[in-house]
Amino acid sequence: MEVLAMLRQLIGQVKQLLELHAASSSSSNISFHPQTPPLLHLPRFYFLNRDENSAEDSCFNIFMTAGKSENLKMLEPGKPPPKKKARKERNRGEVTGTSHSIENLDQQIWKEFPEDLIEAVVARLPIATFFRFRLVCRKWNSMLTSQSFSEECAQVPQPQPWFYTITHENVNTGAMYDPTLKKWHHPTIPALPTKLIVLPVASAGGLVCFLDIGHRSFYVCNPLTRSFKELPARSVKVWSRVAVGITLCGKSASEGYNILWVGCDGEFEVYNSRNNSWDRPGTMSSNIKLPLALNFKSQTVSIGSKLYFMRSDPDGIVSYDMVTGVWKQFIIPAPLHLSDHTLAECGGRIMLVGLLTKNAATCVCIWELQKMTLLWKEVDRMPNIWCLEFYGKHVRMTCLGNKGLLMLSLRSRQMNRLVTYDFSTGKWMKVPGCILPRGRKRQWIACGTAFHPCLTAVA
């Protein structure tokens, strides 16, 4: 009943409109603008049943549009409805009229933009974004050599460390892993010798120290900017395997760095980048048992000016202070059933990571050195569901980093896994496989080191 009443009211309004239209067409001398009575807003999806014999319907066509405030639209007979312009055509005039003013405004803004503010923003960009940013113009590309930009970068907190690795398939080229973006990069360092196998052994301040497989020559390089330096020949000829560590002389590599190598017989030397020479500042203490039986699978840990090396027989740690030149030895028994263990560092704490194998079960465990008791305390281990994959397999592990974030290469005949462990959060993450840009085969990681990416570090 309500619907019929509404229809009747609507038909009455249409008849009034017809009468007004007929009166205005008959009187040619008098012109007036009648007030259109308010249209009735009907509910959505109501339709009018027209009478085919009614004269009113022959004059006007009534269209109902659902969901809009203008429910009724009247069109003159024989006149097509107006076409709706596309949004691009409507906006074309506005865009063309304002494009020149916006372009002039942008040029004026960038011309008056403070240089120090630009450097402050760029210094906080992600590393990958910065290298795309350098391609804009020569001025922005020259920021790497700017002293003010270097000072601005020194104020930015260190990002998560990256990993520089060497694969079994391509020993002469490296692969870098960005844990933030979970992406592999394949840089080329033209200055590195191609006829020798050069391995990354240590890092500090964005610089990576390389040593050839014959233990004869040292190289220092920034993998991001390709800043490269070959160190002078050593005064002591040692052809046996050596352990290497590097420390900074200040807060950044621009203030200089020191590199230490030590052999199992107790011979060692220190390189000073400010003097560009090797020096032997002293002798090893007599209370340190020789030979050292260094664990070369374990990378050197640097905390401040001190370097820590892992040794065996007896199990423990040997430290060297770059400032005082003093050697110390700490006898620390290793946990039982431990293999492939290596030192690590997190916030000034000395950590230990290794494989714990008992019967047929294998698990990766994390220990922390207790300073009071000089004993290892287990603080974390890999999730059990991940360790089930190792059950009954002869698993070997290589640690590729020790600066707060570990990358572990776990491999056997049937398996090749890469995982990372974050000391600060205790999270284990799987790493995507390392594949060359134009290849399909997954690369096997042989060795590597962690380094903090720094755009302004110069070798």
ChimeraX attribute file (.defattr): number of C-alpha atoms within 10 A of each C-alpha:
attribute: neighborCount
match mode: 1-to-1
recipient: residues
	/A:1	6
	/A:2	7
	/A:3	11
	/A:4	9
	/A:5	10
	/A:6	14
	/A:7	17
	/A:8	12
	/A:9	12
	/A:10	16
	/A:11	14
	/A:12	12
	/A:13	16
	/A:14	17
	/A:15	12
	/A:16	12
	/A:17	16
	/A:18	14
	/A:19	11
	/A:20	14
	/A:21	12
	/A:22	10
	/A:23	11
	/A:24	15
	/A:25	10
	/A:26	9
	/A:27	9
	/A:28	8
	/A:29	6
	/A:30	9
	/A:31	9
	/A:32	6
	/A:33	7
	/A:34	10
	/A:35	8
	/A:36	10
	/A:37	10
	/A:38	7
	/A:39	12
	/A:40	14
	/A:41	13
	/A:42	18
	/A:43	11
	/A:44	12
	/A:45	9
	/A:46	11
	/A:47	13
	/A:48	11
	/A:49	7
	/A:50	10
	/A:51	9
	/A:52	9
	/A:53	8
	/A:54	9
	/A:55	9
	/A:56	17
	/A:57	13
	/A:58	10
	/A:59	13
	/A:60	15
	/A:61	14
	/A:62	15
	/A:63	13
	/A:64	18
	/A:65	15
	/A:66	15
	/A:67	11
	/A:68	10
	/A:69	9
	/A:70	12
	/A:71	17
	/A:72	16
	/A:73	11
	/A:74	12
	/A:75	14
	/A:76	10
	/A:77	10
	/A:78	6
	/A:79	7
	/A:80	8
	/A:81	9
	/A:82	7
	/A:83	6
	/A:84	7
	/A:85	8
	/A:86	9
	/A:87	8
	/A:88	9
	/A:89	9
	/A:90	11
	/A:91	11
	/A:92	11
	/A:93	10
	/A:94	10
	/A:95	12
	/A:96	10
	/A:97	11
	/A:98	10
	/A:99	11
	/A:100	11
	/A:101	10
	/A:102	12
	/A:103	11
	/A:104	10
	/A:105	12
	/A:106	11
	/A:107	11
	/A:108	11
	/A:109	11
	/A:110	11
	/A:111	10
	/A:112	8
	/A:113	11
	/A:114	10
	/A:115	12
	/A:116	12
	/A:117	11
	/A:118	13
	/A:119	19
	/A:120	17
	/A:121	10
	/A:122	20
	/A:123	21
	/A:124	16
	/A:125	12
	/A:126	12
	/A:127	17
	/A:128	12
	/A:129	11
	/A:130	16
	/A:131	15
	/A:132	10
	/A:133	14
	/A:134	16
	/A:135	11
	/A:136	10
	/A:137	9
	/A:138	9
	/A:139	9
	/A:140	15
	/A:141	15
	/A:142	11
	/A:143	18
	/A:144	16
	/A:145	12
	/A:146	12
	/A:147	11
	/A:148	15
	/A:149	21
	/A:150	20
	/A:151	15
	/A:152	18
	/A:153	19
	/A:154	15
	/A:155	11
	/A:156	11
	/A:157	8
	/A:158	13
	/A:159	13
	/A:160	17
	/A:161	23
	/A:162	23
	/A:163	24
	/A:164	26
	/A:165	24
	/A:166	25
	/A:167	18
	/A:168	11
	/A:169	13
	/A:170	15
	/A:171	17
	/A:172	18
	/A:173	19
	/A:174	22
	/A:175	22
	/A:176	22
	/A:177	21
	/A:178	17
	/A:179	17
	/A:180	11
	/A:181	9
	/A:182	10
	/A:183	13
	/A:184	21
	/A:185	16
	/A:186	16
	/A:187	15
	/A:188	14
	/A:189	19
	/A:190	10
	/A:191	13
	/A:192	21
	/A:193	12
	/A:194	12
	/A:195	7
	/A:196	13
	/A:197	17
	/A:198	24
	/A:199	26
	/A:200	24
	/A:201	22
	/A:202	26
	/A:203	29
	/A:204	24
	/A:205	24
	/A:206	24
	/A:207	25
	/A:208	24
	/A:209	25
	/A:210	22
	/A:211	20
	/A:212	17
	/A:213	12
	/A:214	13
	/A:215	16
	/A:216	13
	/A:217	15
	/A:218	20
	/A:219	21
	/A:220	23
	/A:221	24
	/A:222	24
	/A:223	23
	/A:224	20
	/A:225	17
	/A:226	17
	/A:227	16
	/A:228	19
	/A:229	16
	/A:230	15
	/A:231	17
	/A:232	13
	/A:233	12
	/A:234	16
	/A:235	11
	/A:236	12
	/A:237	9
	/A:238	16
	/A:239	10
	/A:240	11
	/A:241	15
	/A:242	18
	/A:243	21
	/A:244	26
	/A:245	24
	/A:246	27
	/A:247	24
	/A:248	22
	/A:249	19
	/A:250	13
	/A:251	10
	/A:252	20
	/A:253	21
	/A:254	17
	/A:255	12
	/A:256	19
	/A:257	20
	/A:258	20
	/A:259	22
	/A:260	21
	/A:261	15
	/A:262	19
	/A:263	19
	/A:264	17
	/A:265	16
	/A:266	14
	/A:267	15
	/A:268	21
	/A:269	19
	/A:270	21
	/A:271	20
	/A:272	16
	/A:273	19
	/A:274	12
	/A:275	9
	/A:276	12
	/A:277	14
	/A:278	20
	/A:279	16
	/A:280	14
	/A:281	12
	/A:282	13
	/A:283	13
	/A:284	17
	/A:285	12
	/A:286	8
	/A:287	9
	/A:288	14
	/A:289	14
	/A:290	12
	/A:291	13
	/A:292	19
	/A:293	16
	/A:294	23
	/A:295	20
	/A:296	15
	/A:297	17
	/A:298	23
	/A:299	24
	/A:300	25
	/A:301	29
	/A:302	26
	/A:303	16
	/A:304	14
	/A:305	16
	/A:306	19
	/A:307	20
	/A:308	23
	/A:309	25
	/A:310	26
	/A:311	22
	/A:312	16
	/A:313	13
	/A:314	14
	/A:315	16
	/A:316	17
	/A:317	19
	/A:318	18
	/A:319	18
	/A:320	20
	/A:321	16
	/A:322	21
	/A:323	10
	/A:324	11
	/A:325	14
	/A:326	15
	/A:327	20
	/A:328	14
	/A:329	18
	/A:330	15
	/A:331	15
	/A:332	18
	/A:333	15
	/A:334	16
	/A:335	16
	/A:336	9
	/A:337	12
	/A:338	16
	/A:339	16
	/A:340	17
	/A:341	23
	/A:342	25
	/A:343	24
	/A:344	28
	/A:345	22
	/A:346	17
	/A:347	10
	/A:348	13
	/A:349	13
	/A:350	20
	/A:351	23
	/A:352	22
	/A:353	26
	/A:354	24
	/A:355	22
	/A:356	19
	/A:357	18
	/A:358	11
	/A:359	8
	/A:360	10
	/A:361	15
	/A:362	22
	/A:363	20
	/A:364	23
	/A:365	18
	/A:366	21
	/A:367	20
	/A:368	21
	/A:369	16
	/A:370	13
	/A:371	10
	/A:372	6
	/A:373	8
	/A:374	14
	/A:375	16
	/A:376	19
	/A:377	14
	/A:378	15
	/A:379	12
	/A:380	15
	/A:381	19
	/A:382	15
	/A:383	13
	/A:384	11
	/A:385	8
	/A:386	12
	/A:387	14
	/A:388	12
	/A:389	13
	/A:390	20
	/A:391	15
	/A:392	11
	/A:393	15
	/A:394	14
	/A:395	19
	/A:396	15
	/A:397	21
	/A:398	22
	/A:399	28
	/A:400	28
	/A:401	32
	/A:402	27
	/A:403	25
	/A:404	19
	/A:405	25
	/A:406	24
	/A:407	26
	/A:408	22
	/A:409	20
	/A:410	19
	/A:411	19
	/A:412	13
	/A:413	9
	/A:414	9
	/A:415	11
	/A:416	16
	/A:417	16
	/A:418	20
	/A:419	15
	/A:420	19
	/A:421	20
	/A:422	16
	/A:423	20
	/A:424	10
	/A:425	8
	/A:426	13
	/A:427	13
	/A:428	17
	/A:429	13
	/A:430	13
	/A:431	18
	/A:432	14
	/A:433	16
	/A:434	22
	/A:435	16
	/A:436	15
	/A:437	9
	/A:438	6
	/A:439	8
	/A:440	9
	/A:441	11
	/A:442	14
	/A:443	18
	/A:444	20
	/A:445	26
	/A:446	17
	/A:447	20
	/A:448	24
	/A:449	26
	/A:450	29
	/A:451	24
	/A:452	18
	/A:453	23
	/A:454	24
	/A:455	21
	/A:456	25
	/A:457	22
	/A:458	22
	/A:459	22
